[in-house]
Amino acid sequence: MPADVYGKEVVVNGSAYVEELGVADQKHFAKDGGMPQGQIDAISKPKMTYGFEANGVLIKR
């Protein structure tokens, strides 16, 4: 992807997906990110994340 694609209209082809991020993984990422321990301890439920894996992108001119 070119660095200057931000704000341009694109057409993408690929697969959208939903993933569950478990409590242990959330706490691990929060700790790595420097989140305060009190906030890390408050994480108690899995979180759904959404993603898209593109296998082709057409940038409109």
C-alpha positions in Angstrom: 0.0 0.0 0.0 1.3 3.5 -0.8 1.8 5.8 2.1 -0.4 8.5 0.6 -3.5 6.4 0.4 -5.2 8.0 3.4 -8.3 9.8 2.5 -8.6 8.3 -1.0 -11.4 6.1 -2.2 -10.4 2.5 -2.5 -12.0 -0.8 -3.5 -10.8 -3.8 -1.5 -11.1 -7.5 -2.0 -10.6 -10.0 0.9 -12.1 -11.6 3.9 -13.7 -9.9 7.0 -13.5 -11.8 10.3 -14.5 -11.7 13.9 -12.1 -12.9 16.6 -12.5 -13.3 20.4 -9.7 -11.9 22.4 -9.5 -13.7 25.7 -9.0 -12.1 29.1 -5.4 -13.4 29.5 -4.4 -11.9 26.1 -6.1 -8.6 26.9 -4.2 -8.4 30.2 -1.0 -9.3 28.5 -1.4 -6.6 25.8 -2.5 -4.0 28.4 0.6 -4.7 30.6 2.8 -4.4 27.5 1.1 -1.1 26.7 1.9 0.3 30.1 -1.7 0.3 31.4 -2.0 0.9 35.2 -2.4 -2.4 37.2 -5.8 -1.4 38.5 -7.2 -1.2 35.0 -5.6 -4.4 34.0 -7.2 -6.1 37.0 -10.6 -4.8 35.9 -10.4 -6.8 32.6 -12.8 -9.7 33.2 -14.6 -10.5 29.9 -13.5 -11.7 26.5 -13.6 -9.0 23.8 -14.7 -9.3 20.2 -12.4 -7.8 17.6 -13.1 -7.2 14.0 -10.6 -7.4 11.1 -10.2 -7.5 7.4 -7.5 -9.2 5.4 -7.2 -7.7 2.0 -5.8 -9.7 -0.9 -6.3 -6.8 -3.4 -6.7 -3.1 -3.3 -7.7 -0.7 -6.1 -7.0 2.9 -5.5 -9.3 5.2 -7.4 -7.7 8.2 -9.1 
